[in-house]
Amino acid sequence: MTTTIGTPMTTTTPPTTPPTTSAAALDWRRLTTHPTAGPLVALLAACVFFAAQSDEFLSGGNLSLVVQQVMVVGTLALGETLIILTAGIDLSCGAVMAFGAIVMTKLAADGTLPPLVAIAVGIAVCAAFGIANGALVTYVKLPPFIVTLGMLNVAFALTHIYSDEQTITNLPGPLTALGQTFPMGRTDITYGSILTIGLFLVLAYALGQTAWGKHTYALGNSDNVARLTGIRTTRLRLGIYALAGVVYGIAALLLVSRTGVGDPKAGQTDNLDAITAVVIGGTSLFGGRGAVLGTLVGALIVGVFRNGLQLMGVGSIYQTLITGGLVILAVTVDQFSRRKASR
């Protein structure tokens, strides 16, 4: 008697497919994790809060005032953003802007140069400071904090020496043209504000859509890695500091057009406001992460907080205290997000 040993039956289980994420969920994830998302929510929340505290906050005149205040600090913060993206810092931006404003106003008011040429010289002076900062950081290998702290003092001293401690008045029309306004709904908008928004859009495109922008982010993430991939980091860093100086010069022109004078005491704390706007806007102080449109939102947050607190009758010293707290909070959030991303 023979027994037949049959082949054991095997059952195959169909391969498991990983769960798919819908396109809407992916879009929502990208939106909520974008560096600008948090600052934008904070801006909207601040506007709602101050609108509930003061009926004057949403008036056309008050909103116009906020925009005029933001256009100078916002433009200054735009140049600061470029440097912070490379893991640097520029403490001299406000003092350089003030010196550029004194140069262009004095040359124009004295009749030494035609107004447009005086403006160009003022911007060129700011660019020269940027090149000097970049050269010391790039070639001499000095820390950006030390270099720009020294340049802050140099620019501050030159401003007071060149101006003889005098406020320069009776400026020709081209220097104040950007301070003129045009109506937009219930609000008057300055031409300088349009220029500021245009600068933000141009640099946002350059950083997001060009090879130069990608190289800038790579430089901020790791200088050594960027150099090994073929990026000319020395020339790139020097160019970024020079471009930041040009932006500071444009901020100087906006400052003059807003105030109508060349004031040697202007811009003494604008460097701190600019750095505050950059950090609150989501740009990491460690470099390689951030967006210039976030800086614009950050500048608006600073402007809204200062204006709203003033309408509420909060003293200026407490406004500074609250602004400092916002900076610490923003840096803390950035630190936690970087630690989470590295895990």
C-alpha positions in Angstrom: 0.0 0.0 0.0 1.5 3.3 -1.1 0.7 6.6 0.3 0.8 9.8 -1.7 2.2 12.7 -0.1 0.4 15.7 -1.4 2.0 19.1 -1.9 1.0 21.4 1.0 -1.3 24.2 0.0 0.3 27.6 0.4 -1.7 30.8 0.7 -0.3 34.0 -0.6 -1.3 37.2 1.0 -1.6 40.2 -1.3 1.2 42.8 -0.8 0.2 45.6 1.5 0.3 49.0 0.0 1.2 51.9 2.1 -1.6 54.3 2.8 -1.7 57.1 0.4 -1.9 60.7 1.4 -4.3 62.8 -0.5 -3.1 65.8 -2.4 -5.2 68.1 -0.2 -3.5 66.8 2.9 -0.1 67.3 1.4 -0.9 70.8 0.4 -2.2 71.5 3.9 1.0 70.0 5.4 3.2 72.2 3.2 1.1 75.3 4.1 1.3 74.7 7.8 5.0 73.9 7.9 6.0 76.8 5.7 8.2 79.3 7.7 5.8 82.1 6.9 2.7 80.3 8.2 3.2 80.9 11.9 4.1 84.6 11.6 1.1 85.2 9.3 -1.3 83.7 11.9 0.4 85.8 14.6 -0.1 88.9 12.5 -3.8 88.2 11.9 -4.3 87.5 15.6 -2.6 90.7 16.6 -4.8 92.7 14.2 -7.9 91.1 15.6 -6.8 91.8 19.2 -5.9 95.5 18.6 -9.0 96.1 16.6 -11.0 94.9 19.5 -9.1 97.2 21.9 -9.2 100.4 19.8 -11.8 101.6 17.3 -9.1 103.7 15.7 -6.8 100.8 14.8 -8.6 99.9 11.6 -9.1 103.5 10.4 -7.5 104.4 7.1 -5.2 107.1 8.6 -3.9 104.7 11.2 -3.3 101.8 8.8 -1.5 104.3 6.5 0.7 105.3 9.4 1.6 101.6 10.1 2.6 101.1 6.5 4.8 104.2 6.5 6.5 103.0 9.6 7.0 99.5 8.3 8.5 100.5 4.9 11.8 101.8 6.4 12.3 99.0 8.9 11.0 96.4 6.4 13.4 97.4 3.7 16.3 97.4 6.2 15.2 94.0 7.4 15.2 92.8 3.8 18.9 93.3 3.6 19.4 91.8 7.0 17.5 88.7 5.9 20.0 88.1 3.1 22.9 88.1 5.6 21.1 86.0 8.2 20.3 83.4 5.6 24.1 82.9 5.2 24.3 82.3 9.0 25.7 85.8 9.5 24.4 88.9 11.3 24.7 92.6 10.6 24.5 94.9 13.7 25.5 97.9 11.6 22.5 98.1 9.3 20.7 101.0 11.1 23.8 103.1 11.5 24.9 102.5 7.9 21.4 103.6 6.7 21.6 106.7 8.8 25.0 107.6 7.3 23.8 107.0 3.8 20.8 109.3 4.5 23.1 112.1 5.8 25.4 111.8 2.8 22.6 112.0 0.2 20.8 114.8 2.0 23.8 117.0 2.7 25.2 116.6 -0.8 21.8 117.6 -2.3 20.9 120.3 0.2 24.3 122.1 -0.2 24.0 122.0 -4.0 27.2 120.0 -4.2 25.6 117.4 -6.5 22.3 117.1 -8.4 19.7 115.4 -6.2 19.6 112.1 -8.2 23.4 111.9 -8.2 23.4 112.6 -4.5 21.0 109.7 -3.9 23.2 107.4 -6.0 26.3 108.4 -3.9 24.4 107.8 -0.7 23.4 104.3 -1.8 27.0 103.7 -3.0 28.4 104.6 0.4 26.1 102.1 2.0 27.2 99.5 -0.5 30.8 100.2 0.4 30.0 99.5 4.0 28.5 96.2 2.9 31.6 95.3 0.9 33.8 96.2 3.8 31.8 93.9 6.1 31.8 91.1 3.6 35.6 91.4 2.9 36.4 91.2 6.6 34.1 88.2 7.2 35.2 86.4 4.0 38.9 87.1 3.6 40.0 87.9 7.2 37.7 85.3 8.7 36.4 87.5 11.4 33.1 86.7 13.1 30.2 88.7 11.5 29.1 89.8 15.0 32.4 91.5 15.8 32.9 93.0 12.3 29.4 94.6 12.1 29.5 95.7 15.8 32.7 97.6 14.9 31.1 99.0 11.7 28.1 100.2 13.7 30.4 102.4 15.7 32.3 103.6 12.6 29.1 104.5 10.7 27.6 106.2 13.8 30.7 108.3 14.4 31.0 109.3 10.7 27.3 110.3 10.6 27.8 112.8 13.5 31.1 114.0 12.2 29.9 114.6 8.6 26.6 116.2 9.7 28.2 118.4 12.4 25.4 117.2 14.7 22.9 119.3 12.5 19.6 118.2 11.1 19.6 118.8 7.3 16.4 120.5 6.0 15.2 122.2 2.8 15.6 119.1 0.8 15.0 119.1 -3.0 11.9 117.3 -4.3 13.5 114.0 -5.6 14.7 113.1 -2.1 11.1 113.3 -0.7 9.2 112.1 -3.7 8.8 108.5 -2.3 7.0 110.0 0.7 4.2 111.3 -1.4 0.9 109.4 -1.1 -1.9 108.3 -3.3 -5.4 107.1 -2.2 -6.2 103.4 -2.1 -9.7 102.9 -0.7 -9.9 104.6 2.7 -6.1 104.5 3.1 -3.3 106.7 1.7 -0.4 104.7 0.4 3.1 106.1 -0.1 5.1 105.4 -3.3 7.9 104.2 -1.0 5.6 101.4 0.3 5.1 100.3 -3.3 8.9 100.3 -3.8 9.4 98.2 -0.6 6.8 95.6 -1.7 8.5 95.5 -5.2 11.9 94.8 -3.6 10.5 92.0 -1.5 8.9 90.4 -4.5 12.0 90.6 -6.6 14.2 89.1 -3.9 11.6 86.5 -3.1 11.7 85.4 -6.7 15.5 85.5 -6.8 15.9 83.4 -3.7 13.2 80.9 -4.6 13.6 80.5 -8.4 17.2 81.1 -9.3 20.5 79.3 -8.9 21.8 82.3 -6.9 19.0 81.8 -4.3 19.6 78.1 -4.0 23.3 78.7 -3.5 22.5 81.3 -0.8 20.5 78.7 1.2 23.2 76.1 0.7 25.8 78.5 2.0 23.8 79.1 5.1 23.3 75.4 5.7 27.0 74.5 5.4 29.8 76.6 4.0 32.0 73.5 3.6 29.4 71.4 1.9 28.5 74.3 -0.4 32.2 74.8 -1.4 32.6 71.1 -2.1 29.6 71.1 -4.4 31.3 73.7 -6.6 29.7 76.9 -5.2 32.1 79.8 -5.1 31.3 80.6 -1.5 33.8 83.5 -1.1 32.4 85.5 -4.1 28.9 84.6 -3.2 29.2 85.8 0.5 30.9 89.0 -0.5 28.2 89.7 -3.1 25.4 89.1 -0.6 26.9 91.6 1.9 27.3 94.2 -1.0 23.7 93.7 -2.0 22.6 94.1 1.5 24.4 97.4 1.6 22.6 98.6 -1.5 19.3 97.7 0.2 20.3 99.7 3.3 20.9 102.6 0.9 17.4 102.3 -0.5 16.1 102.2 3.1 18.0 105.5 3.7 16.2 107.1 0.8 12.9 105.8 2.2 13.8 107.2 5.6 14.5 110.7 4.2 11.4 110.6 2.1 9.3 109.8 5.1 10.8 112.3 7.5 11.6 115.0 5.0 15.0 115.7 6.7 18.4 114.3 7.2 18.6 113.5 10.9 21.9 112.3 12.3 20.0 110.7 15.3 17.8 108.5 13.1 18.1 104.8 12.9 19.7 104.3 16.3 17.5 101.3 17.2 16.4 100.3 13.7 19.0 97.6 13.6 17.3 95.9 16.5 13.9 96.3 14.9 15.2 94.9 11.6 16.7 91.8 13.3 13.4 91.4 15.3 11.4 91.5 12.0 13.7 88.9 10.4 13.5 86.5 13.4 9.8 86.9 14.0 9.3 86.4 10.3 10.6 82.8 10.5 14.2 83.2 9.3 16.6 81.1 11.4 19.5 82.8 13.0 21.5 79.7 12.3 21.2 80.2 8.6 19.8 78.3 5.6 16.1 78.6 6.5 13.6 81.4 6.0 11.9 83.5 3.4 11.9 87.2 2.7 8.1 87.4 2.6 8.2 86.1 6.1 10.4 89.1 6.9 7.7 91.4 5.5 5.2 89.8 7.8 7.6 90.1 10.7 8.0 93.8 10.0 4.3 94.2 9.9 4.0 92.4 13.2 6.5 94.8 14.8 4.7 97.8 13.3 1.3 96.5 14.4 2.4 95.8 17.9 4.0 99.2 18.4 1.1 101.0 16.9 -1.5 99.0 18.8 0.2 99.2 22.1 0.5 103.0 21.6 -3.2 103.3 20.9 -3.8 101.3 24.1 -1.7 103.9 26.0 1.1 101.5 26.8 4.4 103.3 27.4 7.3 103.1 24.9 9.5 101.3 27.4 6.9 98.5 27.8 6.6 98.3 24.0 10.3 97.6 23.8 9.9 95.0 26.6 7.1 93.2 24.7 9.1 93.3 21.4 12.1 91.8 23.2 9.8 89.0 24.5 8.6 88.3 20.9 12.2 87.9 19.7 13.0 85.4 22.5 9.8 83.5 21.7 10.6 83.4 18.0 14.1 82.2 18.5 12.9 79.5 21.0 10.3 78.2 18.5 13.0 78.1 15.8 15.4 76.2 18.1 12.7 73.6 18.9 11.7 73.2 15.3 15.4 72.6 14.3 15.8 70.0 17.0 12.6 68.2 15.9 13.7 68.2 12.3 17.1 66.7 13.2 15.6 63.7 14.9 
